Amino acid sequence: MIDRVPDNLPLHLLPPTLRQIAELCGLPVLVKLVRRFGGSSLWIPQADHLTDSPLLPLIGAEAAQRLAAAFGGRYLPIGKAHQAMLHIRDAQITYEHYQLGYSVVRLARRWWLSDRQIRTIVGKTPLPASPQLDLFGEVA
């Protein structure tokens, strides 16, 4: 469901290990790992044993190589990053509402939330200012 990862994710919301992964591989890779392995430990193989790893199809060869170089040969705790994942979810909901024009009802059904929760989420983000027209219909 999460198609976009905001560039402005506050990294202080992440535990130290997840922060390292985000810095090494980027936020989209981190989100994939948290969604798949969050709340458990993940074995990171040495770089020469990556071919059989479940990491390859999930995050790709380049990111898997980076993880193996930094953490290879040990278990890596992958936290749930609950606050960060909520931040990402809320950013996605806000984007879908304001940019894609999805209604509150549609978003509530899509994200399994109540109408009220969706209104609260989209209400936290101010609308972008529209250009003000002057008396003669020109942008001021």
C-alpha positions, 0 to 999 in steps of 0.5 A: 500500500505504501507507494511513496516514502517521504524524503523528510522522514525524521530519522530520530523516529528510527532505532539506531540499527534501522537508522544505519540501514537507512543511511546505507541503503535508503529509506525505500529499502528500509521500509521493505525490510521493516514490512517483511521482517519487523519485530524479528532478527534477520540473518545477514549472510557474508557477501559471498553467500548472498545468492541463496539469501531471501534479501536478493528478491526483496531489496535487490543485489546492490542493497544486499551487497551493502548490508552484507558488507556492513553486517554480514555474518550476523543477525540484525534486529529489525525493529517494527519502527512503529512511529516511523511507519505511521509517519510514512502511512500518514504521508501516503494518505495525505498525498493520496487525498490532496494530490490524487483527489481520493475522498475521505471515504475511499481512503478510510476503506483503503487503509482500514481506518475510520473517516474520522482518523483520515480527516485527522491525518489529512487535517494535520497538513495545511493546504498549499497556498493558492495564488491570490488574484488581484482586482484585475484577475492577475496573480498578486 
